[in-house]
């Protein structure tokens, strides 16, 4: 397992603690791999999801640490979204 993915899972679980996401989202961190967020929290995985967010590992690290707003990353072309935009917006509000 990648240290980057493990760190991302830890950061996301801390950020999402108790809030519960009512869908499934996949984060594809470039060549590092992917992780899934669902009602149980974040975990490493490559399952099908309602929405897939793709960016390089540095961009996701900035998002997970609160240094970059997910909406701004999307508008700047650093983050691509495929699937349910409603789920992406709900997730952005949890991460924001």
N, CA, C and O atoms as a MOPAC input file, in Angstrom:
PM7 MOZYME 1SCF
protein

 N      0.83100 1    -1.18700 1     0.00000 1
 C      0.00000 1     0.00000 1     0.00000 1
 C      0.87500 1     1.24900 1     0.00000 1
 O      1.92900 1     1.28700 1     0.63500 1
 N      0.43600 1     2.22900 1    -0.69600 1
 C      1.15100 1     3.49000 1    -0.81500 1
 C      1.00500 1     4.31900 1     0.46200 1
 O     -0.08200 1     4.40400 1     1.03400 1
 N      2.10700 1     4.92900 1     0.90200 1
 C      2.05100 1     5.83400 1     2.05800 1
 C      1.12400 1     7.00200 1     1.76700 1
 O      0.43600 1     7.49100 1     2.66300 1
 N      1.10400 1     7.45000 1     0.51700 1
 C      0.23100 1     8.55900 1     0.12700 1
 C     -1.23100 1     8.18100 1     0.32600 1
 O     -2.00500 1     8.96300 1     0.87700 1
 N     -1.61200 1     6.99100 1    -0.11700 1
 C     -3.00000 1     6.54100 1     0.04400 1
 C     -3.35100 1     6.36300 1     1.51500 1
 O     -4.43100 1     6.76300 1     1.94900 1
 N     -2.45100 1     5.76800 1     2.28000 1
 C     -2.71000 1     5.58500 1     3.70300 1
 C     -2.88700 1     6.92200 1     4.41000 1
 O     -3.77300 1     7.06900 1     5.25200 1
 N     -2.04700 1     7.89400 1     4.07200 1
 C     -2.16300 1     9.23600 1     4.66200 1
 C     -3.47700 1     9.89300 1     4.26000 1
 O     -4.12200 1    10.55300 1     5.07400 1
 N     -3.87200 1     9.71100 1     2.99500 1
 C     -5.11800 1    10.29700 1     2.50900 1
 C     -6.32200 1     9.69500 1     3.23400 1
 O     -7.24700 1    10.42000 1     3.60000 1
 N     -6.31700 1     8.38800 1     3.44200 1
 C     -7.41300 1     7.73400 1     4.15400 1
 C     -7.50800 1     8.26800 1     5.57700 1
 O     -8.60100 1     8.56600 1     6.05900 1
 N     -6.37500 1     8.39100 1     6.24700 1
 C     -6.35900 1     8.91500 1     7.61600 1
 C     -6.90000 1    10.34000 1     7.65800 1
 O     -7.73800 1    10.66600 1     8.49900 1
 N     -6.41700 1    11.19200 1     6.74400 1
 C     -6.85400 1    12.59700 1     6.70800 1
 C     -8.35400 1    12.69600 1     6.41600 1
 O     -9.05900 1    13.48600 1     7.04400 1
 N     -8.83300 1    11.90600 1     5.47900 1
 C    -10.25700 1    11.95100 1     5.13700 1
 C    -11.13200 1    11.45300 1     6.28400 1
 O    -12.17600 1    12.04300 1     6.56500 1
 N    -10.72700 1    10.39900 1     6.93200 1
 C    -11.52500 1     9.88700 1     8.04900 1
 C    -11.58500 1    10.89500 1     9.19700 1
 O    -12.60900 1    11.00800 1     9.87000 1
 N    -10.49000 1    11.63000 1     9.42100 1
 C    -10.50700 1    12.68300 1    10.43900 1
 C    -11.44300 1    13.81000 1    10.02600 1
 O    -12.21200 1    14.31700 1    10.84300 1
 N    -11.37600 1    14.19800 1     8.76700 1
 C    -12.19600 1    15.30300 1     8.25800 1
 C    -13.67700 1    14.94300 1     8.24300 1
 O    -14.52700 1    15.79200 1     8.50900 1
 N    -13.98500 1    13.69400 1     7.93300 1
 C    -15.38000 1    13.24900 1     7.80300 1
 C    -15.96100 1    12.71400 1     9.10500 1
 O    -17.13900 1    12.35900 1     9.14400 1
 N    -15.18100 1    12.64800 1    10.15500 1
 C    -15.61900 1    11.98800 1    11.38600 1
 C    -17.01500 1    12.41900 1    11.80400 1
 O    -17.27400 1    13.58600 1    12.09900 1
 N    -17.90600 1    11.43000 1    11.81700 1
 C    -19.26300 1    11.65000 1    12.26600 1
 C    -20.20800 1    12.26700 1    11.26000 1
 O    -21.41300 1    12.29900 1    11.50700 1
 N    -19.70700 1    12.76700 1    10.12100 1
 C    -20.60000 1    13.45400 1     9.19100 1
 C    -21.31600 1    12.49800 1     8.23300 1
 O    -22.42300 1    12.80300 1     7.78800 1
 N    -20.71600 1    11.35700 1     7.90600 1
 C    -21.36100 1    10.37400 1     7.04700 1
 C    -21.73400 1    10.90600 1     5.67100 1
 O    -22.54300 1    11.82700 1     5.56000 1
 N    -21.16100 1    10.34600 1     4.64300 1
 C    -21.44600 1    10.71900 1     3.26000 1
 C    -22.50000 1     9.76200 1     2.73400 1
 O    -22.32700 1     8.54600 1     2.82200 1
 N    -23.58900 1    10.28600 1     2.18700 1
 C    -24.72600 1     9.45500 1     1.78300 1
 C    -24.64200 1     8.96400 1     0.34400 1
 O    -25.66100 1     8.87000 1    -0.34000 1
 N    -23.45800 1     8.65600 1    -0.11000 1
 C    -23.25000 1     8.12700 1    -1.44600 1
 C    -21.91600 1     7.42300 1    -1.47900 1
 O    -21.35400 1     7.08400 1    -0.43800 1
 N    -21.40700 1     7.20100 1    -2.68400 1
 C    -20.05600 1     6.65700 1    -2.82100 1
 C    -19.27500 1     7.55000 1    -3.76100 1
 O    -19.77900 1     7.98700 1    -4.79600 1
 N    -18.04500 1     7.81100 1    -3.38500 1
 C    -17.16200 1     8.63000 1    -4.20100 1
 C    -15.81000 1     7.94200 1    -4.29800 1
 O    -15.30800 1     7.38000 1    -3.32500 1
 N    -15.23600 1     7.99700 1    -5.48000 1
 C    -13.90400 1     7.44100 1    -5.69300 1
 C    -12.94900 1     8.59400 1    -5.98800 1
 O    -13.23700 1     9.45900 1    -6.81600 1
 N    -11.81900 1     8.59500 1    -5.30500 1
 C    -10.74900 1     9.54600 1    -5.57400 1
 C     -9.63500 1     8.78700 1    -6.27300 1
 O     -9.10700 1     7.81600 1    -5.73000 1
 N     -9.27500 1     9.22100 1    -7.47400 1
 C     -8.17300 1     8.62000 1    -8.20900 1
 C     -6.99800 1     9.57300 1    -8.09500 1
 O     -7.02100 1    10.67600 1    -8.64100 1
 N     -5.96000 1     9.13200 1    -7.37200 1
 C     -4.79800 1     9.96200 1    -7.08300 1
 C     -3.67500 1     9.64900 1    -8.06800 1
 O     -2.64600 1     9.09600 1    -7.67900 1
 N     -3.86000 1     9.99100 1    -9.31100 1
 C     -2.84500 1     9.75500 1   -10.33200 1
 C     -2.36700 1     8.32200 1   -10.32400 1
 O     -3.17500 1     7.39300 1   -10.31400 1
 N     -1.03300 1     8.13300 1   -10.32900 1
 C     -0.43300 1     6.79800 1   -10.35500 1
 C     -0.41900 1     6.12100 1    -8.98800 1
 O     -0.07300 1     4.94400 1    -8.88700 1
 N     -0.79100 1     6.85200 1    -7.93400 1
 C     -0.76800 1     6.30600 1    -6.57900 1
 C     -1.84600 1     5.24300 1    -6.35700 1
 O     -1.64200 1     4.31100 1    -5.57900 1
 N     -2.98200 1     5.37200 1    -7.03000 1
 C     -4.09400 1     4.44900 1    -6.84400 1
 C     -5.36500 1     5.20500 1    -6.52600 1
 O     -5.49800 1     6.37800 1    -6.87200 1
 N     -6.30200 1     4.54100 1    -5.86700 1
 C     -7.58500 1     5.19300 1    -5.59500 1
 C     -8.10900 1     4.80200 1    -4.22100 1
 O     -7.69600 1     3.81100 1    -3.61900 1
 N     -9.03500 1     5.62700 1    -3.75600 1
 C     -9.70200 1     5.34600 1    -2.49500 1
 C    -11.17100 1     5.66400 1    -2.62900 1
 O    -11.58800 1     6.41000 1    -3.51500 1
 N    -11.94800 1     5.08600 1    -1.73700 1
 C    -13.40400 1     5.18300 1    -1.76400 1
 C    -13.88400 1     5.85400 1    -0.48200 1
 O    -13.36900 1     5.58600 1     0.60400 1
 N    -14.88100 1     6.73100 1    -0.62300 1
 C    -15.58000 1     7.28900 1     0.53000 1
 C    -17.03500 1     6.86500 1     0.40900 1
 O    -17.65200 1     6.99600 1    -0.64800 1
 N    -17.57700 1     6.34900 1     1.52500 1
 C    -18.99700 1     6.01300 1     1.58200 1
 C    -19.49200 1     6.29200 1     2.99900 1
 O    -18.82100 1     6.98800 1     3.76100 1
 N    -20.63500 1     5.76600 1     3.35300 1
 C    -21.21000 1     6.05400 1     4.67100 1
 C    -20.35000 1     5.51500 1     5.81000 1
 O    -20.51000 1     5.94300 1     6.95300 1
 N    -19.44700 1     4.59200 1     5.52300 1
 C    -18.56000 1     4.02400 1     6.54600 1
 C    -17.25500 1     4.79300 1     6.69700 1
 O    -16.47000 1     4.50800 1     7.60200 1
 N    -17.01200 1     5.77300 1     5.81600 1
 C    -15.77100 1     6.53800 1     5.86600 1
 C    -14.92600 1     6.29300 1     4.63200 1
 O    -15.43800 1     5.90800 1     3.58100 1
 N    -13.61600 1     6.52100 1     4.76700 1
 C    -12.68800 1     6.38200 1     3.64500 1
 C    -11.88000 1     5.09500 1     3.78300 1
 O    -11.55400 1     4.66100 1     4.88800 1
 N    -11.56400 1     4.49400 1     2.62900 1
 C    -10.74300 1     3.29000 1     2.59400 1
 C    -10.08200 1     3.19500 1     1.22700 1
 O    -10.56600 1     3.77100 1     0.25300 1
 N     -8.99100 1     2.47600 1     1.16200 1
 C     -8.33100 1     2.24000 1    -0.11800 1
 C     -9.19100 1     1.26200 1    -0.90200 1
 O     -9.63000 1     0.24900 1    -0.35800 1
 N     -9.43700 1     1.55500 1    -2.18000 1
 C    -10.23600 1     0.66900 1    -3.00800 1
 C    -10.46800 1     1.25500 1    -4.38800 1
 O    -10.17200 1     2.42100 1    -4.64900 1
 N    -10.99600 1     0.43300 1    -5.24900 1
 C    -11.24200 1     0.83000 1    -6.63100 1
 C    -12.64200 1     0.39200 1    -7.05700 1
 O    -12.85200 1    -0.00700 1    -8.20300 1
 N    -13.60300 1     0.46900 1    -6.12500 1
 C    -14.96800 1     0.05500 1    -6.40000 1
 C    -15.66600 1     1.04700 1    -7.32900 1
 O    -15.19100 1     2.16600 1    -7.52200 1
 N    -16.79200 1     0.63000 1    -7.90100 1
 C    -17.63800 1     1.55700 1    -8.64000 1
 C    -18.20400 1     2.57600 1    -7.65500 1
 O    -18.43600 1     2.25200 1    -6.49100 1
 N    -18.42500 1     3.79900 1    -8.11600 1
 C    -18.90500 1     4.86100 1    -7.22800 1
 C    -19.87900 1     5.76400 1    -7.98000 1
 O    -19.92800 1     5.76400 1    -9.21000 1
 N    -20.65500 1     6.53600 1    -7.20800 1
 C    -21.58700 1     7.49500 1    -7.79900 1
 C    -20.84100 1     8.59200 1    -8.55300 1
 O    -21.30000 1     9.07700 1    -9.58700 1
 N    -19.68900 1     8.97000 1    -8.01800 1
 C    -18.89600 1    10.03600 1    -8.62800 1
 C    -17.41600 1     9.68300 1    -8.48300 1
 O    -16.99000 1     9.14500 1    -7.46200 1
 N    -16.64400 1     9.99400 1    -9.52300 1
 C    -15.20300 1     9.76900 1    -9.50400 1
 C    -14.51100 1    11.10300 1    -9.66400 1
 O    -14.78600 1    11.85400 1   -10.60000 1
 N    -13.60100 1    11.39400 1    -8.73200 1
 C    -12.82000 1    12.62900 1    -8.75700 1
 C    -11.37200 1    12.24900 1    -9.02700 1
 O    -10.81300 1    11.39500 1    -8.34000 1
 N    -10.77000 1    12.87500 1   -10.01700 1
 C     -9.40200 1    12.53600 1   -10.40400 1
 C     -8.51600 1    13.77200 1   -10.36500 1
 O     -8.88900 1    14.84100 1   -10.84800 1
 N     -7.33700 1    13.60200 1    -9.78100 1
 C     -6.33300 1    14.66900 1    -9.73000 1
 C     -5.00700 1    14.03100 1    -9.35300 1
 O     -4.95300 1    12.84700 1    -9.02000 1
 N     -3.93300 1    14.81900 1    -9.40400 1
 C     -2.66300 1    14.27700 1    -8.95500 1
 C     -2.64100 1    14.25600 1    -7.42100 1
 O     -3.45400 1    14.90400 1    -6.76100 1
 N     -1.70800 1    13.51100 1    -6.88700 1
 C     -1.63900 1    13.32600 1    -5.43100 1
 C     -1.43300 1    14.64700 1    -4.69600 1
 O     -1.98800 1    14.83800 1    -3.61400 1
 N     -0.64900 1    15.56200 1    -5.26300 1
 C     -0.40200 1    16.85400 1    -4.60500 1
 C     -1.68700 1    17.66900 1    -4.47300 1
 O     -1.93400 1    18.27600 1    -3.43100 1
 N     -2.50000 1    17.68200 1    -5.52100 1
 C     -3.76400 1    18.42800 1    -5.47900 1
 C     -4.67900 1    17.85200 1    -4.40900 1
 O     -5.26600 1    18.59700 1    -3.62500 1
 N     -4.80400 1    16.50800 1    -4.37300 1
 C     -5.65700 1    15.90400 1    -3.36000 1
 C     -5.11900 1    16.16500 1    -1.95400 1
 O     -5.89600 1    16.38300 1    -1.02400 1
 N     -3.80800 1    16.14500 1    -1.79400 1
 C     -3.24500 1    16.41400 1    -0.47000 1
 C     -3.64200 1    17.81700 1    -0.00900 1
 O     -4.00700 1    18.01200 1     1.15000 1
 N     -3.56900 1    18.78700 1    -0.91100 1
 C     -3.96300 1    20.15200 1    -0.56700 1
 C     -5.44900 1    20.23600 1    -0.21900 1
 O     -5.83500 1    20.96200 1     0.69700 1
 N     -6.28000 1    19.49100 1    -0.95000 1
 C     -7.72000 1    19.46700 1    -0.66000 1
 C     -7.96600 1    18.83100 1     0.69600 1
 O     -8.70800 1    19.37900 1     1.51200 1
 N     -7.35300 1    17.67700 1     0.94800 1
 C     -7.57700 1    16.95100 1     2.19400 1
 C     -7.08600 1    17.73500 1     3.40500 1
 O     -7.65400 1    17.61400 1     4.49000 1
 N     -6.03100 1    18.54000 1     3.23000 1
 C     -5.48000 1    19.32200 1     4.33900 1
 C     -6.15200 1    20.68500 1     4.48200 1
 O     -5.79900 1    21.46700 1     5.36400 1
 N     -7.12600 1    20.96600 1     3.60700 1
 C     -7.84400 1    22.23100 1     3.69400 1
 C     -7.12200 1    23.41700 1     3.09000 1
 O     -7.54700 1    24.55800 1     3.27400 1
 N     -6.03200 1    23.16700 1     2.36800 1
 C     -5.27200 1    24.24200 1     1.74600 1
 C     -5.85700 1    24.66300 1     0.39600 1
 O     -5.57300 1    25.75900 1    -0.08900 1
 N     -6.67000 1    23.79700 1    -0.20900 1
 C     -7.28900 1    24.08900 1    -1.50000 1
 C     -8.75800 1    23.69800 1    -1.43500 1
 O     -9.10200 1    22.61200 1    -0.96900 1
 N     -9.60700 1    24.57700 1    -1.89900 1
 C    -11.03300 1    24.30800 1    -1.97600 1
 C    -11.29600 1    23.39400 1    -3.17500 1
 O    -10.79300 1    23.66300 1    -4.26500 1
 N    -12.08200 1    22.30500 1    -2.99600 1
 C    -12.34500 1    21.39600 1    -4.11300 1
 C    -12.99400 1    22.08700 1    -5.31700 1
 O    -12.68400 1    21.75800 1    -6.46200 1
 N    -13.88900 1    23.03800 1    -5.06100 1
 C    -14.54200 1    23.75500 1    -6.16000 1
 C    -13.51700 1    24.57000 1    -6.94600 1
 O    -13.54900 1    24.59700 1    -8.17600 1
 N    -12.61600 1    25.22900 1    -6.23700 1
 C    -11.56800 1    25.99900 1    -6.90600 1
 C    -10.64400 1    25.09900 1    -7.71300 1
 O    -10.22100 1    25.46400 1    -8.81000 1
 N    -10.32700 1    23.91800 1    -7.17500 1
 C     -9.48500 1    22.96200 1    -7.90100 1
 C    -10.16100 1    22.52900 1    -9.19900 1
 O     -9.50900 1    22.41500 1   -10.23700 1
 N    -11.47200 1    22.28900 1    -9.13500 1
 C    -12.23300 1    21.90700 1   -10.31900 1
 C    -12.22900 1    23.04400 1   -11.34200 1
 O    -11.98000 1    22.81800 1   -12.52600 1
 N    -12.50500 1    24.26300 1   -10.88100 1
 C    -12.56600 1    25.41700 1   -11.79200 1
 C    -11.20400 1    25.71500 1   -12.43100 1
 O    -11.13300 1    26.23000 1   -13.54600 1
 N    -10.13800 1    25.38800 1   -11.71800 1
 C     -8.78000 1    25.62400 1   -12.24000 1
 C     -8.29900 1    24.48600 1   -13.13700 1
 O     -7.19800 1    24.55000 1   -13.68300 1
 N     -9.12200 1    23.44200 1   -13.29200 1
 C     -8.74400 1    22.32000 1   -14.14300 1
 C     -7.80300 1    21.32900 1   -13.48000 1
 O     -7.26500 1    20.44900 1   -14.15300 1
 N     -7.59100 1    21.45300 1   -12.17200 1
 C     -6.71300 1    20.53500 1   -11.45500 1
 C     -7.43900 1    19.28200 1   -10.98200 1
 O     -6.80600 1    18.30000 1   -10.59500 1
 N     -8.77400 1    19.31700 1   -11.01300 1
 C     -9.61000 1    18.22200 1   -10.54700 1
 C    -10.67700 1    17.95000 1   -11.59600 1
 O    -11.36900 1    18.86900 1   -12.03400 1
 N    -10.81300 1    16.69000 1   -11.99900 1
 C    -11.88000 1    16.33000 1   -12.93200 1
 C    -12.91000 1    15.48400 1   -12.19100 1
 O    -12.58500 1    14.72800 1   -11.27600 1
 N    -14.16000 1    15.63700 1   -12.61500 1
 C    -15.26900 1    14.94700 1   -11.96500 1
 C    -16.06300 1    14.20600 1   -13.02300 1
 O    -16.42100 1    14.77200 1   -14.05600 1
 N    -16.33900 1    12.92500 1   -12.75700 1
 C    -17.12200 1    12.10600 1   -13.66600 1
 C    -18.23000 1    11.43800 1   -12.85800 1
 O    -17.95600 1    10.72500 1   -11.89300 1
 N    -19.47500 1    11.66800 1   -13.25000 1
 C    -20.59000 1    11.04000 1   -12.55800 1
 C    -21.53700 1    12.05900 1   -11.95300 1
 O    -21.77000 1    13.12400 1   -12.52500 1
 N    -22.07200 1    11.72900 1   -10.80900 1
 C    -23.11300 1    12.50100 1   -10.14100 1
 C    -22.56400 1    13.80700 1    -9.55900 1
 O    -21.88900 1    13.80300 1    -8.52900 1
 N    -22.86200 1    14.92000 1   -10.23000 1
 C    -22.37800 1    16.22000 1    -9.75500 1
 C    -23.00000 1    16.59300 1    -8.41700 1
 O    -22.36900 1    17.29500 1    -7.62600 1
 N    -24.21400 1    16.14500 1    -8.14500 1
 C    -24.84600 1    16.40000 1    -6.84800 1
 C    -24.03500 1    15.76200 1    -5.72300 1
 O    -23.81300 1    16.38100 1    -4.68200 1
 N    -23.59300 1    14.52300 1    -5.93700 1
 C    -22.76000 1    13.84500 1    -4.94300 1
 C    -21.43300 1    14.58100 1    -4.76800 1
 O    -20.93000 1    14.70900 1    -3.65200 1
 N    -20.87200 1    15.05900 1    -5.87100 1
 C    -19.62400 1    15.82000 1    -5.79900 1
 C    -19.79900 1    17.09600 1    -4.98600 1
 O    -18.91400 1    17.46000 1    -4.21200 1
 N    -20.91600 1    17.77000 1    -5.14800 1
 C    -21.17000 1    19.00500 1    -4.40400 1
 C    -21.36700 1    18.71600 1    -2.91100 1
 O    -20.88100 1    19.46500 1    -2.06400 1
 N    -22.07800 1    17.63600 1    -2.59400 1
 C    -22.24600 1    17.26100 1    -1.18100 1
 C    -20.89800 1    16.93100 1    -0.54400 1
 O    -20.62500 1    17.30900 1     0.59500 1
 N    -20.06700 1    16.22500 1    -1.29600 1
 C    -18.75600 1    15.87100 1    -0.79500 1
 C    -17.88600 1    17.11700 1    -0.61000 1
 O    -17.15800 1    17.22900 1     0.37700 1
 N    -17.96300 1    18.04700 1    -1.55700 1
 C    -17.18400 1    19.29000 1    -1.44800 1
 C    -17.56600 1    20.06600 1    -0.19800 1
 O    -16.70800 1    20.66900 1     0.44700 1
 N    -18.84900 1    20.05400 1     0.14700 1
 C    -19.26700 1    20.78700 1     1.34300 1
 C    -18.71900 1    20.10200 1     2.61200 1
 O    -18.44900 1    20.78000 1     3.60400 1
 N    -18.55600 1    18.79000 1     2.59000 1
 C    -17.97700 1    18.08400 1     3.73300 1
 C    -16.47600 1    18.31900 1     3.83200 1
 O    -15.92500 1    18.40300 1     4.92900 1
 N    -15.81900 1    18.42500 1     2.68100 1
 C    -14.37200 1    18.60300 1     2.65800 1
 C    -13.94700 1    20.05000 1     2.80400 1
 O    -12.85000 1    20.34600 1     3.27700 1
 N    -14.85700 1    20.97800 1     2.37800 1
 C    -14.54800 1    22.40000 1     2.36100 1
 C    -14.17100 1    22.91100 1     3.69200 1
 O    -13.88000 1    24.09800 1     3.83800 1

